[in-house]
Amino acid sequence: MLLPIATAVLNLVLLLTIQLGWEQFGVIKACSDKLTGDVLACKSISKDRLVTLDDLRSVKLEIEIMARLSGHPNVVDLKAVYEGEGFVHLVMELCAGGELFHRLEKHG
């Protein structure tokens, strides 16, 4: 199981760069690991947006599922989870090439 690490540590470990997208609870940014140079994605979920118990459960379930399925060839690898006062950050493998939904919409 991945352990939460303070947001302050996130800034020591990762360099956040461009915004790749957004979703109901937060934003997704490209980032790079300062030690290895690996290019990753960081999904930052605002705790202010988690207004109901179901919202909180959904985020926890997403983390549990991603952690359990990490390593599967068809699932994005969850690398780390960082939690601070205002955000939960999910650091994961970067999937370049755009959003799958848009590709399916365009090419069928």
HELIX and SHEET records of a PDB file:
HELIX    1   1 THR A    7  VAL A   13  1                                   7    
HELIX    2   2 LYS A   47  ARG A   49  5                                   3    
HELIX    3   3 LEU A   53  LEU A   69  1                                  17    
HELIX    4   4 LEU A  100  HIS A  107  1                                   8    
SHEET    1   A 6 PRO A   4  ILE A   5  0                                        
SHEET    2   A 6 LEU A  78  GLU A  83  1                                        
SHEET    3   A 6 PHE A  87  GLU A  93 -1                                        
SHEET    4   A 6 VAL A  39  SER A  46 -1                                        
SHEET    5   A 6 GLY A  26  ASP A  33 -1                                        
SHEET    6   A 6 LEU A  14  TRP A  22 -1                                        
END                                                                             
